[in-house]
Amino acid sequence: MNKKQPLVSFVISVYNEENFILNSLDSILSQTYKNIEIRVVDDCSTDSTYNKLVEFEKKYKNVFLYKNEKNVGLTRSLNYLISQSKGDLIARQDSDDLSSPYRIEKQVSLMNNYNLDFCGTRSIHMQSKRIIPKYSYYIPINILKHFKNPFIHGSLIFKKTVLEEVGFYNEKFYYAQDYKLIIDLLNRGLKCKVIKEPLYELNMSNNISSKFREEQQYYADCARKGILPKVLA
C-alpha cells in the first residue's frame, strides 16, 4: 500500500434518499484528500434517487454507479461494492450523512502513523448538534464491544485486506452488520482507534436505526452473543 496517498474507495448503498444523497456525495468530493473513488449502489429506490445519481455520475470520472435488480438491503449491497472497489482502503458513509472535509486526510494519516487496520471518528448528531459517542468514547474499545458498537458505522475506514480476511460483512446479518463486522475484526486482535475530533455528521431522523429499532436490537444481541440470527429480514 502506498503509505502517502493510497486510493480510498467510498462505498455507499442508497435507498430513497432523493433529498440527501447529493449533499452526502458532495461532502466526499470536498475532501482535502483527493485520491478517492466513490462506488454507490441504488438499492431499487422508488423515488428520484437513481435519476439524480445517473446525472451525478456523468460529471465525475471517479464516481461509479450501480443499480440492484431488486432490493437486497445494506449488507449485500456493501459487500458487492467492496468487491468492485479498487482502493487499498475502504471508507464508509451513509447516504444521509456528511463528512468533514478533513475526515479522510486525518484518518489516513492516523492509520499510517500507527499502522492501524481500521479507524473511525466521533460524530456530530445532525439534529441535536451533540458529539457522539460522549462518555463511552473514554471506555477501552475491547471492553465497550461487549455492550455496544464502539464505532459509528459511516465514519469507518478499513484496510481492504482486513475485510477480505473476515469475508466482508456477514450476510446473515441484515441489520447490525457493522457491529458484527467490528466484533469479528476485534476478535482477531487488529489495531484500531477512534479519532476524538468529530469528523462526521450523523443523521438520526427517520433512518434505519430509528425505523427498525427492534430488529436492530435483535441482530445486535446475536452479534454480541456470537450466534447467528434465527430470523432473516
Sequence and secondary structure as in RCSB ss.txt:
>XXXX:A:sequence
MNKKQPLVSFVISVYNEENFILNSLDSILSQTYKNIEIRVVDDCSTDSTYNKLVEFEKKYKNVFLYKNEKNVGLT
RSLNYLISQSKGDLIARQDSDDLSSPYRIEKQVSLMNNYNLDFCGTRSIHMQSKRIIPKYSYYIPINILKHFKNP
FIHGSLIFKKTVLEEVGFYNEKFYYAQDYKLIIDLLNRGLKCKVIKEPLYELNMSNNISSKFREEQQYYADCARK
GILPKVLA
>XXXX:A:secstr
  SSS  EEEEEEESS TTTHHHHHHHHHT S   EEEEEEE   SSSHHHHHHHHHHH TTEEEEE SS   HH
HHHHHHHHH   SEEEE  TT EE TTHHHHHHHHHHHHT SEEEEEEEETTT  EES SGGGS HHHHTTTS S
S GGG EEEHHHHHHTTSS TT SSSHHHHHHHHHHTTT  EEEEEEEEEEE  SSSHHHHTHHHHHHHHHHHHH
T   SS  
